[in-house]
């Protein structure tokens, strides 16, 4: 295998307040490690004390409700992914009360079986009621409810989120490897509608990339950034940045905050992508190129404001959308889709 460059370190900052986060971090559109952001959290104090202390802390919020959990055989090496033939996933989903799951994590410390176990993306009030009251950050609004991730040593393939993300390592160490959005063509995206965890996933195993099968990954590797986070550290992942995550310790707990910039909600951009896949992708090449020029000009505005030469009162959909225009656009889309059904 051709030697690939090591990822460059993700830029780091110390703890930061909301004003500086909004003024300096987010506008740069680059990932940042925020060292020590959550060192005051009681949950982080437990996480730094070790696996048993982490489990004991979680059991303070225990309840009888079953939660979604996934388990993978030892053969997968902790990497939740597709089966080799893509007919399904290499793990199974089920339900478990919290305490038996936590007890199983501790038993794995004493008598390791190699099974990969995880509770993923559960709203904090549903998994650990009372967690938010003791553990919070001020970089996002109170309306952003964190999600919790609990498990053992796991490898999550590179994927992207349709939101901005702040993740806080509570217990156990995590290694993040990130790629900018423009590397999508070099990461070999898997099926869009059939994914391990809801969002499209890279088929490349970045720990052992098969360059014969995925040769363009060599270019993606040149743009990779990475960092290992300790309990109390946080990371900001901008919108649509690809990220692979390795949980490095036998018991780990992670909290993340997802949010997206408010915008007039006519269609989710991802829905527009699906529509474009069916309406544009199969056109003849000359037509695709013509539409690309139109999108570059009107949607992505590569040449500046496409309506700058039109008086504001008559810019229509090329101007700032009004509630009335948004509703008319929704109705136009509804009629167009209904006519095609």
C-alpha positions as CSV (number, residue, x, y, z in Angstrom):
1,X,0.0,0.0,0.0
2,X,1.3,3.5,-0.9
3,X,2.3,5.5,2.2
4,X,-0.2,8.2,2.9
5,X,0.5,11.4,4.8
6,X,-0.5,11.6,8.4
7,X,-3.4,13.9,9.1
8,X,-2.4,17.4,10.2
9,X,-3.5,18.4,13.7
10,X,-6.9,20.0,14.1
11,X,-6.6,23.6,15.2
12,X,-7.0,24.0,19.0
13,X,-8.3,26.6,21.4
14,X,-8.9,26.7,25.1
15,X,-12.3,27.3,26.7
16,X,-14.2,30.0,24.9
17,X,-17.4,32.0,25.5
18,X,-20.5,32.2,23.2
19,X,-19.6,35.7,21.8
20,X,-16.1,34.6,20.7
21,X,-17.5,31.3,19.4
22,X,-20.0,33.1,17.2
23,X,-17.6,35.8,16.1
24,X,-14.4,33.8,15.6
25,X,-14.9,30.0,15.4
26,X,-18.1,29.6,13.3
27,X,-17.3,32.1,10.6
28,X,-14.0,30.4,9.9
29,X,-15.8,27.2,8.8
30,X,-13.0,25.1,10.1
31,X,-13.0,22.4,12.8
32,X,-11.6,23.4,16.2
33,X,-10.7,21.4,19.3
34,X,-11.8,23.3,22.4
35,X,-9.6,21.9,25.1
36,X,-11.0,21.8,28.6
37,X,-14.4,23.2,27.6
38,X,-16.3,20.9,30.0
39,X,-13.7,20.2,32.8
40,X,-16.2,21.5,35.4
41,X,-18.9,19.0,34.5
42,X,-19.6,16.4,37.3
43,X,-19.9,13.8,34.5
44,X,-16.4,14.6,33.3
45,X,-15.0,14.3,36.9
46,X,-16.5,10.8,36.9
47,X,-15.2,10.1,33.5
48,X,-11.7,11.0,34.5
49,X,-11.9,8.7,37.5
50,X,-12.4,5.7,35.3
51,X,-14.9,3.2,33.9
52,X,-16.5,2.2,37.2
53,X,-17.0,5.8,38.2
54,X,-18.6,6.6,34.8
55,X,-21.0,3.7,35.2
56,X,-21.8,4.7,38.8
57,X,-22.5,8.2,37.6
58,X,-24.8,7.1,34.8
59,X,-26.7,4.8,37.3
60,X,-27.6,7.9,39.3
61,X,-30.1,8.6,36.5
62,X,-31.2,5.1,36.0
63,X,-34.7,4.2,34.9
64,X,-36.7,1.1,33.7
65,X,-37.4,2.3,30.1
66,X,-35.7,0.3,27.4
67,X,-33.4,2.2,25.0
68,X,-32.2,1.4,21.6
69,X,-28.8,-0.4,21.5
70,X,-26.7,-2.0,18.8
71,X,-24.3,-5.0,19.2
72,X,-21.7,-6.3,16.8
73,X,-19.9,-9.7,16.8
74,X,-16.1,-9.7,17.7
75,X,-15.3,-10.3,14.1
76,X,-16.2,-6.7,13.1
77,X,-13.4,-5.3,15.3
78,X,-15.6,-2.6,16.7
79,X,-16.4,-1.2,13.3
80,X,-20.1,-0.8,12.7
81,X,-20.6,-1.0,9.0
82,X,-22.2,-2.8,6.1
83,X,-22.0,-6.5,5.6
84,X,-19.5,-7.5,2.9
85,X,-22.2,-8.0,0.3
86,X,-24.2,-4.9,1.3
87,X,-27.3,-6.9,2.0
88,X,-27.5,-5.5,5.5
89,X,-25.4,-4.2,8.4
90,X,-22.8,-6.1,10.4
91,X,-24.6,-5.4,13.7
92,X,-28.0,-6.0,15.2
93,X,-30.4,-3.5,16.8
94,X,-32.4,-4.2,19.9
95,X,-33.7,-2.7,23.2
96,X,-32.1,-2.9,26.6
97,X,-32.8,-1.2,30.0
98,X,-29.9,1.1,30.9
99,X,-28.6,-0.7,34.0
100,X,-28.0,-4.2,32.3
101,X,-26.2,-2.4,29.4
102,X,-24.0,-0.6,31.9
103,X,-23.3,-3.8,33.8
104,X,-22.4,-5.5,30.6
105,X,-19.8,-2.8,29.8
106,X,-18.1,-3.5,33.1
107,X,-18.2,-7.3,32.6
108,X,-16.4,-6.7,29.3
109,X,-13.6,-5.1,31.3
110,X,-13.1,-8.3,33.4
111,X,-13.9,-10.9,30.8
112,X,-13.6,-9.4,27.3
113,X,-15.5,-11.1,24.6
114,X,-14.8,-8.6,21.9
115,X,-18.5,-7.7,21.3
116,X,-19.0,-4.1,20.2
117,X,-21.8,-2.4,22.1
118,X,-23.3,1.1,21.8
119,X,-26.2,3.2,22.7
120,X,-26.2,6.0,20.1
121,X,-27.8,9.4,19.7
122,X,-30.3,9.3,22.5
123,X,-31.7,12.6,23.7
124,X,-30.1,13.3,27.1
125,X,-33.4,13.6,29.0
126,X,-34.5,10.2,27.6
127,X,-31.2,8.4,28.5
128,X,-30.0,10.1,31.6
129,X,-32.8,12.3,33.1
130,X,-31.1,15.1,35.1
131,X,-27.9,15.0,33.1
132,X,-28.5,18.5,31.5
133,X,-29.1,20.1,34.8
134,X,-25.5,19.2,36.0
135,X,-23.7,19.3,32.7
136,X,-24.1,22.2,30.2
137,X,-22.2,24.5,27.8
138,X,-23.1,28.1,26.9
139,X,-22.0,28.0,23.3
140,X,-25.4,27.1,22.0
141,X,-28.9,28.1,23.1
142,X,-30.9,26.3,25.7
143,X,-33.2,24.9,23.0
144,X,-30.4,22.7,21.7
145,X,-30.9,19.4,23.6
146,X,-27.7,17.3,23.6
147,X,-27.7,13.7,22.5
148,X,-25.7,11.0,24.4
149,X,-23.5,8.2,23.0
150,X,-22.4,5.4,25.3
151,X,-20.4,2.3,24.5
152,X,-17.1,0.5,24.4
153,X,-14.2,0.6,21.9
154,X,-15.8,1.4,18.5
155,X,-14.9,2.6,15.1
156,X,-17.4,4.8,13.2
157,X,-16.8,5.2,9.5
158,X,-16.4,8.7,8.0
159,X,-19.8,10.4,7.5
160,X,-21.2,13.8,7.5
161,X,-24.0,15.6,9.4
162,X,-26.6,18.0,7.9
163,X,-26.0,20.3,10.9
164,X,-23.3,22.0,12.8
165,X,-22.0,20.0,15.7
166,X,-20.3,20.5,19.1
167,X,-19.2,17.3,20.7
168,X,-18.0,16.9,24.3
169,X,-16.0,13.9,25.4
170,X,-17.3,12.9,28.8
171,X,-15.5,9.6,29.5
172,X,-12.9,7.7,27.5
173,X,-10.7,9.1,24.8
174,X,-11.9,9.7,21.2
175,X,-9.9,10.2,18.0
176,X,-11.6,12.4,15.4
177,X,-10.4,12.3,11.7
178,X,-12.0,15.0,9.6
179,X,-12.2,15.8,5.9
180,X,-13.6,19.0,4.3
181,X,-16.8,18.8,2.3
182,X,-15.0,19.3,-1.0
183,X,-13.4,15.8,-0.6
184,X,-16.7,14.1,-1.1
185,X,-15.6,12.7,-4.5
186,X,-12.5,11.2,-3.0
187,X,-14.3,9.4,-0.1
188,X,-16.4,7.0,-2.0
189,X,-19.8,7.6,-0.5
190,X,-22.0,4.6,0.1
191,X,-25.7,4.3,-0.7
192,X,-27.6,7.5,0.2
193,X,-30.8,5.8,1.4
194,X,-29.3,2.7,3.0
195,X,-26.8,3.7,5.7
196,X,-25.5,2.4,9.0
197,X,-26.7,5.4,11.1
198,X,-28.9,7.6,8.9
199,X,-26.4,9.7,6.9
200,X,-24.2,8.6,4.0
201,X,-21.0,6.9,4.9
202,X,-17.6,6.6,3.3
203,X,-16.8,3.1,2.2
204,X,-13.1,3.6,2.8
205,X,-11.6,2.1,6.0
206,X,-9.3,5.0,6.8
207,X,-7.3,2.7,9.2
208,X,-6.4,0.4,6.3
209,X,-7.5,2.1,3.0
210,X,-7.6,-0.1,0.0
211,X,-6.1,2.2,-2.6
212,X,-6.6,-0.4,-5.4
213,X,-10.3,-0.2,-4.9
214,X,-10.4,3.5,-3.7
215,X,-7.5,5.2,-5.4
216,X,-8.8,8.7,-5.0
217,X,-8.7,8.4,-1.2
218,X,-5.0,9.2,-1.5
219,X,-6.1,12.8,-2.3
220,X,-8.6,12.9,0.5
221,X,-5.8,11.8,2.9
222,X,-3.8,14.9,2.0
223,X,-6.6,17.1,3.4
224,X,-7.3,15.1,6.6
225,X,-7.2,16.6,10.0
226,X,-7.1,14.6,13.3
227,X,-7.0,15.0,17.1
228,X,-7.4,12.8,20.2
229,X,-9.7,14.3,22.8
230,X,-9.6,13.6,26.5
231,X,-12.6,13.8,28.9
232,X,-13.6,17.5,29.2
233,X,-12.4,18.3,25.7
234,X,-14.8,19.3,22.9
235,X,-14.7,19.6,19.2
236,X,-16.6,21.9,16.8
237,X,-17.4,20.2,13.5
238,X,-18.7,22.6,10.8
239,X,-21.7,21.8,8.5
240,X,-21.1,18.9,6.2
241,X,-17.5,18.1,7.2
242,X,-16.8,14.4,7.0
243,X,-15.7,12.8,10.3
244,X,-14.6,9.4,11.4
245,X,-14.6,8.7,15.1
246,X,-12.7,6.0,17.1
247,X,-13.6,5.4,20.7
248,X,-10.3,4.4,22.3
249,X,-11.2,3.1,25.7
250,X,-13.5,0.3,27.0
251,X,-16.1,2.6,28.5
252,X,-16.9,5.9,26.9
253,X,-19.6,8.6,27.1
254,X,-20.0,11.4,24.6
255,X,-22.5,14.3,24.3
256,X,-23.1,16.2,21.2
257,X,-25.1,19.3,20.2
258,X,-26.5,19.5,16.7
259,X,-28.1,22.6,15.2
260,X,-28.6,24.3,11.9
261,X,-28.8,27.9,10.8
262,X,-32.5,29.0,10.6
263,X,-33.7,29.5,7.1
264,X,-37.0,29.8,5.2
265,X,-38.2,26.2,5.2
266,X,-39.5,25.4,1.7
267,X,-37.5,22.2,1.2
268,X,-34.7,20.7,3.1
269,X,-31.5,21.0,1.0
270,X,-31.0,17.3,1.2
271,X,-34.5,16.8,-0.2
272,X,-33.5,19.1,-3.1
273,X,-30.5,16.9,-3.7
274,X,-32.7,13.8,-4.0
275,X,-35.0,15.7,-6.4
276,X,-31.9,16.7,-8.5
277,X,-30.7,13.1,-8.6
278,X,-33.8,12.1,-10.3
279,X,-34.5,15.2,-12.4
280,X,-31.0,16.1,-13.6
281,X,-28.5,13.3,-13.1
282,X,-29.7,11.2,-16.1
283,X,-30.0,14.0,-18.6
284,X,-27.7,14.1,-21.6
285,X,-24.3,15.6,-20.9
286,X,-24.9,18.8,-22.8
287,X,-28.1,19.4,-20.8
288,X,-26.4,18.7,-17.5
289,X,-23.7,21.2,-18.3
290,X,-26.3,23.8,-19.2
291,X,-28.1,23.2,-15.9
292,X,-24.9,23.3,-14.0
293,X,-24.2,26.8,-15.4
294,X,-27.7,27.9,-14.4
295,X,-27.3,26.5,-10.8
296,X,-23.8,28.0,-10.5
297,X,-25.2,31.4,-11.4
298,X,-28.6,31.5,-9.7
299,X,-28.2,29.1,-6.7
300,X,-24.5,29.1,-5.8
301,X,-24.0,32.7,-7.0
302,X,-20.4,32.1,-8.3
303,X,-20.5,35.4,-10.1
304,X,-22.1,37.6,-7.4
305,X,-25.8,38.4,-6.9
306,X,-27.6,37.3,-10.0
307,X,-30.4,39.8,-9.4
308,X,-28.3,42.9,-8.6
309,X,-29.3,44.5,-11.9
310,X,-33.1,44.0,-11.2
311,X,-35.0,46.6,-9.1
312,X,-35.7,45.1,-5.7
313,X,-39.5,45.3,-5.8
314,X,-39.6,43.0,-8.9
315,X,-36.8,40.5,-8.1
316,X,-39.4,37.8,-7.2
317,X,-37.7,34.5,-6.2
318,X,-34.3,36.0,-6.8
319,X,-34.8,38.5,-4.0
320,X,-35.2,38.1,-0.3
321,X,-38.1,35.7,0.2
322,X,-41.3,36.9,1.8
323,X,-43.7,34.6,3.7
324,X,-46.2,35.0,0.8
325,X,-43.5,34.0,-1.8
326,X,-42.5,31.0,0.4
327,X,-46.1,29.8,0.5
328,X,-46.5,30.3,-3.2
329,X,-43.3,28.3,-3.8
330,X,-44.5,25.5,-1.6
331,X,-47.8,25.4,-3.5
332,X,-46.0,25.4,-6.9
333,X,-43.8,22.4,-5.7
334,X,-46.8,20.5,-4.4
335,X,-48.6,20.9,-7.7
336,X,-45.5,19.9,-9.7
337,X,-44.9,16.8,-7.7
338,X,-48.6,15.9,-7.7
339,X,-48.7,16.2,-11.5
340,X,-45.8,13.7,-11.8
341,X,-47.4,11.1,-9.6
